[in-house]
Amino acid sequence: MKNAKLLLINTTVLTVSGFLMRTIAVAFNVYLTNKIGSAGIGLFQLIMAVYGLAVTFASAGIKLGATRLVTDSLCIKGNKTDKIIGVCVRYALTVSLSVTAVFFLASGIISKMWIADERSLYSLKILALSLPPVAVSAAMNGYFTARKTMIKYSGVQLIEQLCKIAVTVIFLTAAAGKGLSALCGALAIGTTVSEYISCILSCSLYKLDKKIKSDNLKSPHILPSLLRIAMPDAIGSGMRSILLTVEHLLIPVGFRKSGQSAQQALSTYGTVHGMALPIILYPAAVLTSLSSMLVPELSRCLALGEQKKIDEAASEILRMTALFSLGTAGFMFTFSGCISAAVYESGEADFYIKLLSVLLPVMYLDTVVDGMLKGLDQQLASMRYNIIDSGLCVVLVYVLLPRFAIKGYIFILFISEIINFALSIGKLIKITTLKINILHDLLMPAFATAGSCAVLGLLSLVLTINQGTKLSLASLVVLFILIYFSALIGIGCVDKKELKSFTARIK
């Protein structure tokens, strides 16, 4: 039971901290939208899309490599944790410093040729300087994930978030009235400073946490083992990031070709990616945390040859994810207007929240399946699927957006997510024995979701709580959780025996 408790404790801690940080991020996003407008948010989203590409190459699969190697080391005789982390950090610095130099020197070309907006130059140069600490922090993150000591590390992430906000607010105030270049630069400074603070705290925490000392045996195979795990993930992530960056850069271009002005294109892009998607992905904090913790847990089961536990865990996790995602999707679809009004004090994101909520179950299930595949040494398969998905998106964006604008882009989001999930779940079915009951695990929870939303809709009218305020939204969320969970118990989708079984199976 020790490993089961550790999994639940760490997942719970990550979930709570994830929700807290996402709440802070959404609130901060509202502040930024008011400060720099949806067009400014759109420009900075493009900058961050390119920055995301640089981060992918700079971190180069280091988190997954560190997690897997440390987990395997702790499972076998002859611990090499210190040596593993030393190799991981040196690898991270070597790769990230090279990427930093290239990104910094190429920022002028990127701002002119890729983003097609020279106001992004200042931000790109600043963000380039944050890549080394990002890579080292990824290695530390992998270590703490493998050691199941995420309680401490979640504090580091929270401090990073708060520092980012504080520094950004200071520089945004100083940049007021100086144009989008200075405003986006202020956001870049906040990101860069917070990454250095996070890296320093992570390394300090690692020094304090080293309770398990490495043995004195020579370990000549650590780097090859790291490369075997990290490189497929790095190549897959890199290819996907390239295609994803191209996709995001093509989106405003496609909108402009459809007849929108440059300002309208940035504004539409900012509304979807800067306002609607953060809301859709907000509840996924619990699944992101679970996905992260599944990598070392399933890796441990794989190393010990416990296939039965892997099969049982995969089935239970998918079922729980389906219950959670269907309920969340139903709530967002029904109360999208209240959510948009409460969070952004406008109905600007209402339509896109409602539309994307239909896709939410597929997105959430894909997140968990991806985590399971990586834990089961299937990073090569995950790489292939991500490349296929992103390549298809680039082609569709180029072809459909000039003609159909935002309608075409929403269609692309649906197609890409469905194809990616279909490929991933197909692979998981091949390597495990999943036990999924369509009626019990999908249709009945969908019925419970529809009924719960209908009941809550009537209650909101009677109690007059669907008013678009933060208090009314919080009230709706609490009531929906109570009604939905009661409905699941009432129709037999959840019982105490299954909850106990779920906590006992991964150990």
N, C-alpha and C positions, 0 to 999 in steps of 0.2 A: 504493500500500500504506500510505501514511502514515495516511489516515483509518481504514483497517481496523485498524491497530495501535492507534491512539488509542481506537477504540471498544472493542477487546478489553481494553486496559490499564485504561481507565476503568471498564468494566463489571466487570472482575476486582476492582479496588480497591473499588468500591461493594459488590460481593458480599461480599468479605472483611470490610469494615467493617460491612456489614449483618448478616452472621452474628454478628459480635462483639457488636454492639449488641443484637441479638435474644437472644443467649445471656445477656447481662447483664440484659436486660429480663425474660426468663423466670425467671432466678435471683432477681431482685428481686421478681418477682410471687409466687414461692414464699415469700419473706420476708414480703411484705405479707399473704399469705393466713394465715400463722401469726400475724401481729401483729393483724390486724383481722377475720379470719374470712371465710368465703365470703359472709355477709350484708353485711359491710362492703365487700367487693370489689364486690358487687352494687350497693350504693348509690353507690359511687364511679364505677362504670361508667355509671350513669344520669346522674350529674353530668357525666361526660366526654362523654356523648352530646349533652347540651345545649351543652356547651362546644365540641364539634366543629361544631355548627351556627353558633356565633358565629365560630369560626375560618374557616369557609367563607365567610361574608359579609365578614369582615375582610380576608382575603387576596384575595378577589374575582377569581380567575383570574390573579393577578399572575405566578405562576411560569411558567405556559404562555405568557403574553404576553411576558415578558422573554426566555424561551428562544427563542421563534420570531423575535422582532424582532432579537435579537443575532445569531442564526444567519443570518438573511437579510442583515443588515448586513455580516457577515464574508464573505458569498458574492459581494457586488457591489462595484463601484467606488464609493468615497465612504463611508468608514467613519463611523458615527455612534454607536458603542458608548457613549461617555461620556454623550452626550445622551439616549440611550435609557434608560440606567439612572437618570439624574437624573429623567426623567419617571416612570419606574416607581416610584421611591422616593416621590416626591411624591404620586403616585396612591395608593400603599399607605398612607401616613400619613393622607391625607385620609379615605379610606374607613374605615380601622381605628379612628381616633379617634372617628368618628361611631358606629361599632358598639360601641366600648367604653362610651361614654356611655349608650347605650340598654341595653346588657346589664347594666351596673352598676346603673342606676336600676330596671330591671325584675327584678332578682334576687329580690326579695321575692315578687313575683307568681309567678315561675318556680318557686321552692321550694315555694310553697303549692299552686298550681294545676296545674303541669306534673308536677313530681317527686312532689308530695303528701307531702313529707317535709321539714319545716323545718330539719332537721339539715344540709341542703345549702346553706343561705343563706350561711354564712361562706365556704365553698369557692367559691361562684359569684362573690362579690364579689372575692375574691383573683384568681381566674382571669381576670376581666374586664380586669385591669390588664396581663395578658400579651399582649393582642391586637396592640398597635402593633409590638412587636418581632417577633412572629410574622409579620406582614405584610411588614415590611422584610426579614426573613430569607428569605421566599419569593422576593422580587425578587433577592436575592443568589444564592439557589439556582439560579434560572433563568439568571443570568449565567454561573455556573461550569459549569452543565450545557452551555450553548451553547458555551462556550470549551473544553470537554473538559479542564478542570483540576480534576476532582472529587477528585483525590488529596489536595489541600490541604483542600478543603471537608469531606471525610470526617473529617479530624482535628477540625474544629470540631464536627461532630455527635457524635463520641465524647466530647469534653470536655463538651459539653452533657449527655450522658447521665450521665456520672460526677458532674457537679455536681448534677444532679437527685437522684441517689441519695444523695449526701453530705448535702445540705440536708434531704432528706426524712427520712433516718435521725435526724438531729439533732432535728428538730421532732417526729417520731414519739415519740422517747424522752421529750421534754418533755411530750407530750400523753398519755402512758400513763395509763390509768385515768380519763380525763376524758370518755369517751363518744365515739360515732361522729362527732359534729360536729367535735370537736377533731382526731380522727385523720384524717378526710377533709380538714380544713383544712391539716394538715401536708403531705399529698400535694399539695394545691393550691399551697402555698408553694414546695415543691420544683420543681414545674412552672414556676411564674412566674419564679422566680429564674434557673432554667436557660435560659429563653427570652431573658432580658435578656443573659445572658452570651454566648449563641450569637449574638445580634444584634450585639453589640459586636465579637466576634471576626470575624464574617462581613464587617462593614463595614471593619474593619482589614485583613483579607485582600484585600478588593477594592481598597483603596487601594494595596496593595503589588503587586497583580497587573496593574495598568493599563499593560501594555507597549504596547498598541496605542492610539494617541491618535486621537481623533475629528478629522475635518477641520473646516474653519472655515465650511462651507456652512450656511446656515440650514435648519432641519428643522422646518417647521411642521406636518408630517403625522404626527409620532410619536404624539401622543395619540390621534388618530382611528384610527390603525393598531393601537395598543394596545387601544383599546376594542373594535375589530372582532374581535380575537382573544380578549381577556379576558372581555368581557361574556357571550358565549354560554356559555363555560365557567363563569363565575360564576353565571349564571342557572340553568344545568343543575345545577351542583354545589349551589347554594342550594336549589333545589326538591327535589333528591334528599335533601339534608341535613335539610330540614324534614320530609319524609316519613319519613326514616330515624329522626329524633329522635322523631317521633310513634310510630313503630313500636316503638322501644325503650322508650318510656314506657308504651305499652300492654301490653307483654309481662308485667311483674309484675302489672298490673291483671288481665290475662286469666288468669294463673296463680291469682290470688286468687279470681276468679270460678269457677274450676274446683274450688274447695274447699280450696286451700292457704292457710295462714296468711301474713301479711305477711312474717314471717321466712323461711318456707319458699320463698316466691316469690322473694325477694331471693337466697336461697341457690342455688336452681335456676338463676336468671339468671346469677349469678356463676360457677357451675360451667361453664356453656356458654360464656359470653363471656369470663370471666376466666381460665379454665383450659384448656378444650379447644381453642377457636379459636386462642389464641396458639401452641399446639403445631402445629396444622394449618398455620398460616401461617408458621411458623418457617423451613422450607426455601425459602419463596417469596422470600427475600432476593435470590437470584440473578435471579429473574424481575422483581422490582421494580426492581432496578438496570438490567437490560436494557431494561425498558419505559421507564425514565427517559431512558436514553441513545438510545433509538430516536427520540424526538421530534426532536432536532436533526439526527440523521443522515438520517431520512426527509424532514424538512423541507428539508434541503440538496438531496437528490436531486429533490424535487418542484420546488424553485426552479430547478434546472438542467435540468428536463425529462427526467430519466433514468428513464423508466418501466420499462425492462427490468430495471434494477438493483433498483427497488422490488419488482417482481414476484418476482424471484429471492430477494431478501432475505426477503420475507414468507413464501414457501414454506419456506425453510430454517429460519427462526426458529420457525414453527409446528411443524415436524417435531421440532426439538430440544426444544421445550417439551413436546411430547407424550411423548417418550422420558423426559424428566426427571420429569414429573408422574405418569406411569403407574408408574414405579419407586418414587417417593416414596409414592404412594397404597398400593401393594402392601405396602411395608414397614410403614407405619403401621397398616394393617388387621391384618396378621399379628402385630405385636408391640406392639399398643396397651397391653396390660397391663404389659409391661416399661417402656414409655415413661412411663406414668402413675406407676408405682411409683418409677422412677428420678428423675423430676422433682419429683413432689409427695409422695413417700413414702406414697402411699395409692392405692387403686384407684378413687377418686371420679370421675376423668375418663376412665377406661378405656372405658366404653361409648360415650361421646360422641366420643372420638377415633376409635374403630373405625367408628362410623356416619358421621361427617363425612369420613373418609378416602375414602369412595366418591365424594363430591362433589368431592374435591380436584383431579382433572384438569380439570374444567370451570372451577373457580375460577382455577387457574393459567393456563389458556389464555385466559380472559377478561381477565386482567390484561395479558397481552402484546398481545392484539388491541386493547384500549383504548388502549395506548400507541402502537400503529401508526396507529390512526385519528386521534389527536390530531396526530401528526407529519405526516399527510397532509391536514391542514386540514379534518377532518371532525368538529370539536368540536360543531357543531350536531346532527349525527346522534347523537353520543355523549350529548349533553344529552337528546335525546328518549328514548333507550333507558333512561337512568338514571331519568328521571321515570316512565316506564311501569313499570319494575321496582319502584321504591319505592312508587308508588301502589298497585300490586297487593298489595305486602306489607302495607301499612296495612290494606287491606280484609280480607285473609285473617287477619291477626292479630286484628282486631276480631271476625271471625266464628268462627274455628276455635279460638282459644286457650281461651275459656271452656268449651268442650265437650271438647276433646281435650288441653288442657294442653301438656306438653312434646312429645308425639307430633305435635300440630298444628304446633308451632313448627319442628320438624325438617322436616316436610313443606313448610312455607313456605320454608325455606332452600333446599331442593332445587329447588322450582318457580321461585323468583325467580332463582337463579343460572343455571339452564338457559335460561330465557326471555331473560335479559340476554345470555348468550353467543350464543344463536341469532340474536338481532337484530344483534349486533355482527359476528359472523363473516359473516352475510348481507351486510352493508354492505361488508365488506372484500372479499368475493368479487366484488361489483359494480364496485369501483374498481381491482381488481388481477386478474391472471391467476394464481390459485393452482394449484399442481401438487401435489395430495395423492393418494397411493396408499393406499387404505384398508387393504389387506393388508399392505403393507410398512411403513407409517407408524403404524398403530394396532394391527392384530390380531397381528402378529408381536411387537412390543414388549410387548403384553399377555401373550402366551404366555411371553416371556422373563421377565417380571415374576413370573408364577405359578410358573414353574420355579425361579427364583432364590429365591423365598420358601420353597418347599418344601425345597430343598436346605439353605438356611440354618436352617430349622426343625429338620431332622434333625441338622445340625451342632451347633446350640445344645443339643440333648439329649445328644449324645455328649460334647461339650466342657463341658457344664453351665455355659454362660455366660448363659443367659436367667434371671438371678436378680433382676432388678429393681433393680440398683445402677447408678450412673452409669458405672462401669468396664465393666460388662457391656453396657450400652446403647451405649457408644462402640465396643466390640469388635464388636457386631452391625452397627453402621452401617458400619464399615470393611470387614468381611467382605461385607456386602451390596453395597457399591459395587464391590468386586472381582469378585464373582460375576455381578452384573447386567451390568456393562460387558463382561465376558468373554462372557456370553451374547449380548449385542447384536452383538458382533464375530463370534461364532461363527455366528449365523444371518443375517449380512449386513446388519443394520440400520445399522451404523456401519462406515466404513472410512476409511483415511487420506486418500484422495482427496476424500471428502466434507468432512472436517474442514478441509482446505486450501481447498476451494472456498468454504466458509462464511466463512472469514476474508478471502477475496479479493473477495467479491461486493459488500460494502458499502464503497465507497471513493470 
